[in-house]
């Protein structure tokens, strides 16, 4: 199983069934390899996976992520096995511990200590599998203990809301044989005030969640950096904007001819979509960001255009601390 060169991450709760089918058609016809989706307050993750798989022919479908408090580990294991048996081994099970409000407030469960809870869950998912090391399971990991667990019990990690400094540390913990899919928020807005305003608006809902705040503090930010919507230093570390994006695009112009799963990516700059890209061997961060020019235009019907885009790079640990450069698939 491979994740492919480039995929799309989209908040699927925003769309009804026929719109989801339209989105799948655009993603698949544009040559992307994978569609990733979250689990929040709307669609149940495994039901949605089955629908997305049924409405596509070649796409890999990945949960990013499925909440471990939404179903027991046996059910998750059987869903992963069943979906792959029924749909040509095209499903990736991404798992996360979520957050206290989503577990205790929304679902009425007790939120246990994250690492022991995830360890027990992964052991349940892996139980009785003929080749547990090859099971298409990834973990939303932020801290060093969860990252180490990801390396031990899964194919790798899908950190969210992290910086290049965190990426270097995560890659060192995981080692060279594991997948590391690193999210990077991007806006093409070039005005510093407007770009940072967009970044603060996008990050506001995450900045009240202890799991993210604790990781940012561990990563070297201060409480002052996280106050009042976030300091400029914090926002600039979290959101790539303006000239930084355009410099990457210019440097990666030759990569615009790169092929995605054997087909040329096409379309124009993404609007209203949130994208997850997976960088293959030999493709730099600059080359990947150059592919922003080829994202198709995907709009939500009756909704305004999103201005912050999300991209994820699958990384190798040999990189500098100040950049995601060198990211690729091992």
C-alpha positions as CSV (number, residue, x, y, z in Angstrom):
1,X,0.0,0.0,0.0
2,X,1.3,3.5,-0.9
3,X,-0.1,6.9,-0.1
4,X,0.8,8.3,-3.5
5,X,2.4,11.6,-4.4
6,X,-0.4,14.0,-3.6
7,X,-3.7,13.9,-1.8
8,X,-6.5,16.2,-0.7
9,X,-7.7,16.8,2.9
10,X,-11.2,18.1,3.2
11,X,-13.7,18.8,6.1
12,X,-16.4,16.5,4.8
13,X,-19.0,17.5,7.3
14,X,-19.5,20.6,5.2
15,X,-20.9,18.6,2.3
16,X,-24.0,16.4,1.8
17,X,-23.9,13.1,-0.2
18,X,-24.1,14.4,-3.7
19,X,-21.6,17.1,-3.0
20,X,-19.2,14.5,-1.6
21,X,-19.6,12.5,-4.8
22,X,-18.8,15.7,-6.8
23,X,-15.8,16.3,-4.7
24,X,-14.5,12.7,-5.2
25,X,-15.0,13.1,-8.9
26,X,-12.9,16.3,-9.0
27,X,-10.2,14.8,-6.8
28,X,-10.0,11.5,-8.8
29,X,-10.2,13.1,-12.2
30,X,-7.5,15.5,-11.3
31,X,-5.1,12.7,-10.6
32,X,-4.7,12.9,-6.9
33,X,-3.9,9.7,-5.1
34,X,-5.6,10.0,-1.7
35,X,-8.6,11.8,0.0
36,X,-8.3,12.3,3.7
37,X,-11.2,13.2,6.0
38,X,-11.7,14.0,9.7
39,X,-14.3,12.9,12.3
40,X,-15.9,15.6,14.3
41,X,-19.6,16.3,15.0
42,X,-21.1,15.1,11.7
43,X,-20.4,11.9,9.7
44,X,-19.5,8.7,11.5
45,X,-16.0,7.8,10.2
46,X,-16.3,4.2,9.0
47,X,-19.7,4.8,7.4
48,X,-18.3,7.8,5.5
49,X,-15.2,5.8,4.5
50,X,-17.5,3.1,2.9
51,X,-19.4,5.8,1.0
52,X,-16.2,7.5,-0.2
53,X,-14.7,4.2,-1.3
54,X,-17.9,3.3,-3.1
55,X,-18.0,6.5,-5.0
56,X,-14.3,6.3,-6.2
57,X,-12.4,3.9,-8.3
58,X,-8.7,4.4,-7.6
59,X,-8.4,6.8,-4.7
60,X,-6.9,5.8,-1.4
61,X,-9.3,7.0,1.4
62,X,-7.8,7.8,4.8
63,X,-9.4,8.8,8.1
64,X,-7.5,11.8,9.4
65,X,-8.4,11.1,12.1
66,X,-11.0,8.6,13.5
67,X,-11.6,9.2,17.2
68,X,-10.7,6.2,19.3
69,X,-13.6,7.0,21.7
70,X,-16.1,6.7,18.9
71,X,-15.8,2.8,18.5
72,X,-13.9,0.0,20.3
73,X,-10.7,-1.3,18.9
74,X,-12.3,-4.6,17.7
75,X,-14.8,-2.6,15.6
76,X,-12.0,-0.4,14.2
77,X,-10.0,-3.4,13.3
78,X,-12.9,-5.2,11.6
79,X,-13.8,-1.9,9.8
80,X,-10.2,-1.5,8.5
81,X,-10.0,-5.1,7.4
82,X,-13.5,-5.1,5.9
83,X,-13.1,-1.9,4.0
84,X,-9.8,-3.0,2.5
85,X,-11.2,-6.4,1.5
86,X,-14.3,-4.9,-0.1
87,X,-12.5,-1.9,-1.8
88,X,-9.2,-3.2,-3.2
89,X,-7.0,-2.3,-0.2
90,X,-7.7,1.5,-0.5
91,X,-8.3,2.4,3.1
92,X,-5.9,3.9,5.7
93,X,-7.0,4.0,9.3
94,X,-5.7,7.2,11.0
95,X,-6.4,7.3,14.7
96,X,-6.4,10.0,17.3
97,X,-7.3,10.5,21.0
98,X,-9.2,13.8,20.1
99,X,-9.8,16.3,22.9
100,X,-11.7,16.5,26.2
101,X,-14.6,18.6,24.8
102,X,-15.2,16.1,22.0
103,X,-14.9,13.0,24.2
104,X,-16.5,14.0,27.5
105,X,-18.7,17.0,26.5
106,X,-20.0,15.6,23.2
107,X,-19.8,11.8,23.6
108,X,-20.2,11.4,27.4
109,X,-17.1,9.3,27.8
110,X,-14.2,9.7,30.3
111,X,-11.1,11.1,28.7
112,X,-8.2,8.8,29.8
113,X,-4.5,9.6,29.7
114,X,-3.7,9.8,26.0
115,X,-0.7,7.5,25.7
116,X,-2.0,4.5,27.7
117,X,-5.4,4.9,26.0
118,X,-3.8,4.9,22.5
119,X,-1.5,2.0,23.4
120,X,-4.4,-0.2,24.5
121,X,-6.4,0.7,21.5
122,X,-3.6,0.0,19.0
123,X,-2.9,-3.3,20.7
124,X,-6.6,-4.1,20.2
125,X,-6.5,-3.1,16.5
126,X,-3.4,-5.2,15.9
127,X,-4.7,-8.3,17.7
128,X,-4.9,-11.4,15.6
129,X,-3.8,-9.6,12.4
130,X,-1.6,-11.8,10.3
131,X,0.9,-9.0,9.6
132,X,0.3,-6.2,12.2
133,X,3.4,-4.3,11.2
134,X,1.9,-3.8,7.7
135,X,-1.6,-2.8,8.9
136,X,-2.4,0.6,7.3
137,X,-2.7,2.4,10.7
138,X,-1.3,5.9,11.5
139,X,-1.5,7.9,14.7
140,X,-2.1,11.6,15.4
141,X,1.0,12.2,17.6
142,X,2.3,15.4,19.1
143,X,4.5,14.6,22.1
144,X,7.6,12.4,22.3
145,X,5.8,9.6,24.1
146,X,3.0,9.4,21.5
147,X,5.4,9.7,18.7
148,X,7.5,6.8,20.1
149,X,4.3,4.8,20.4
150,X,3.4,5.6,16.8
151,X,6.8,4.1,15.8
152,X,6.3,1.0,17.9
153,X,2.7,0.2,17.1
154,X,1.8,1.7,13.7
155,X,3.0,2.7,10.3
156,X,3.8,6.3,11.5
157,X,2.4,9.6,12.6
158,X,0.1,12.4,11.4
159,X,1.0,15.4,13.6
160,X,-1.3,18.4,13.3
161,X,-0.7,22.1,14.1
162,X,3.1,21.7,14.3
163,X,6.2,23.6,13.2
164,X,9.4,22.5,11.2
165,X,11.2,22.4,14.6
166,X,8.7,19.8,15.8
167,X,9.0,17.9,12.4
168,X,12.7,17.4,13.0
169,X,12.2,16.1,16.5
170,X,9.3,13.8,15.4
171,X,11.3,12.4,12.5
172,X,14.2,11.6,14.8
173,X,11.9,9.7,17.1
174,X,10.1,7.8,14.4
175,X,13.2,6.8,12.4
176,X,13.6,6.4,8.6
177,X,11.2,3.6,7.9
178,X,8.1,5.2,9.2
179,X,5.6,7.6,7.6
180,X,5.5,11.1,9.0
181,X,2.7,13.3,7.5
182,X,3.2,16.9,8.6
183,X,0.5,19.5,8.3
184,X,1.3,23.0,7.1
185,X,-1.2,25.8,6.8
186,X,-0.8,28.0,3.7
187,X,-2.4,31.2,2.5
188,X,-1.4,33.1,-0.6
189,X,-2.3,36.4,1.1
190,X,0.8,38.7,0.8
191,X,-0.3,41.5,3.2
192,X,1.2,40.8,6.6
193,X,-1.8,42.1,8.6
194,X,-4.4,40.3,6.5
195,X,-2.3,37.1,6.4
196,X,-1.9,37.0,10.1
197,X,-5.5,37.8,10.7
198,X,-6.5,34.8,8.5
199,X,-4.0,32.7,10.5
200,X,-5.4,33.8,13.8
201,X,-9.0,33.1,12.7
202,X,-8.0,29.6,11.5
203,X,-6.1,28.8,14.7
204,X,-8.5,30.3,17.2
205,X,-10.5,27.1,17.7
206,X,-7.3,25.1,18.4
207,X,-5.7,27.5,20.8
208,X,-8.2,26.7,23.6
209,X,-7.4,22.9,23.4
210,X,-4.8,21.8,26.0
211,X,-3.3,19.1,23.8
212,X,-2.2,21.7,21.2
213,X,-1.2,24.4,23.7
214,X,0.9,22.0,25.7
215,X,2.7,20.9,22.5
216,X,3.4,24.5,21.5
217,X,4.8,25.3,24.9
218,X,6.9,22.2,24.7
219,X,8.1,23.4,21.3
220,X,9.5,26.6,22.7
221,X,6.6,29.1,22.5
222,X,5.5,31.0,25.6
223,X,2.1,31.8,27.2
224,X,2.6,35.3,25.9
225,X,3.0,33.8,22.3
226,X,-0.4,32.0,22.8
227,X,-2.2,35.0,24.3
228,X,-4.6,37.4,22.4
229,X,-4.9,35.2,19.3
230,X,-1.2,34.5,19.0
231,X,2.0,36.5,18.6
232,X,3.3,37.3,15.1
233,X,6.1,34.9,15.8
234,X,3.7,32.1,16.6
235,X,1.4,32.8,13.6
236,X,4.3,33.0,11.2
237,X,5.6,29.7,12.4
238,X,2.2,28.0,12.0
239,X,1.1,29.6,8.7
240,X,3.1,29.9,5.5
241,X,2.0,33.1,3.7
242,X,2.6,35.5,1.0
243,X,6.2,35.8,-0.4
244,X,7.3,32.7,1.5
245,X,4.8,30.7,-0.6
246,X,5.6,32.5,-3.8
247,X,9.4,31.9,-3.3
248,X,8.7,28.2,-2.9
249,X,6.5,28.2,-6.0
250,X,9.2,30.0,-8.0
251,X,11.9,27.7,-6.8
252,X,9.7,24.7,-7.5
253,X,8.6,25.8,-11.0
254,X,10.2,22.8,-12.6
255,X,8.3,20.5,-10.3
256,X,5.0,21.8,-11.8
257,X,5.4,19.1,-14.4
258,X,5.5,16.4,-11.8
259,X,3.0,13.6,-12.3
260,X,0.6,12.4,-9.6
261,X,0.1,8.6,-9.7
262,X,1.1,8.6,-13.3
263,X,-1.2,11.5,-14.3
264,X,-0.4,15.2,-14.5
265,X,-2.1,17.2,-11.7
266,X,-4.1,20.0,-13.2
267,X,-6.5,22.8,-12.4
268,X,-5.6,26.1,-10.7
269,X,-4.9,27.4,-7.2
270,X,-7.1,25.7,-4.7
271,X,-10.0,27.6,-3.3
272,X,-12.4,26.3,-0.6
273,X,-10.5,23.0,-0.2
274,X,-8.1,21.8,2.4
275,X,-5.3,19.7,0.9
276,X,-3.0,17.0,2.2
277,X,0.0,16.4,0.0
278,X,2.4,13.5,0.2
279,X,5.9,14.2,-1.2
280,X,7.6,11.3,-2.9
281,X,11.4,10.6,-3.0
282,X,13.3,13.3,-4.8
283,X,10.7,16.0,-4.4
284,X,11.6,18.9,-2.1
285,X,9.3,21.1,-0.1
286,X,9.7,23.8,-2.8
287,X,8.7,21.4,-5.4
288,X,5.7,20.3,-3.5
289,X,4.6,23.9,-2.8
290,X,5.0,24.6,-6.5
291,X,2.2,22.1,-7.1
292,X,-0.1,24.6,-5.4
293,X,-0.4,26.1,-8.9
294,X,-2.0,22.8,-10.0
295,X,-4.6,22.4,-7.3
296,X,-8.1,22.2,-8.9
297,X,-10.7,24.8,-8.0
298,X,-13.2,23.1,-5.6
299,X,-15.9,25.3,-4.1
300,X,-18.6,24.5,-1.5
301,X,-22.0,25.3,-3.0
302,X,-23.5,28.4,-1.5
303,X,-20.5,29.0,0.7
304,X,-17.7,31.6,0.6
305,X,-14.2,30.7,-0.5
306,X,-11.7,29.5,2.2
307,X,-8.5,31.4,2.2
308,X,-6.4,29.1,4.4
309,X,-5.3,25.8,2.8
310,X,-3.8,22.8,4.6
311,X,-1.0,20.8,3.2
312,X,0.8,17.8,4.7
313,X,4.2,16.6,3.7
314,X,5.4,13.0,4.3
315,X,8.9,13.5,5.7
316,X,12.3,11.8,6.1
317,X,14.2,12.8,9.2
318,X,17.2,14.2,7.5
319,X,16.3,17.9,7.3
320,X,17.2,21.2,8.9
321,X,15.2,22.5,11.8
322,X,14.1,25.6,10.0
323,X,12.3,23.9,7.1
324,X,10.2,21.0,6.1
325,X,12.6,20.6,3.1
326,X,13.7,17.0,2.4
327,X,10.3,15.6,3.0
328,X,9.5,12.5,1.1
329,X,8.1,9.1,1.3
330,X,10.2,6.2,2.5
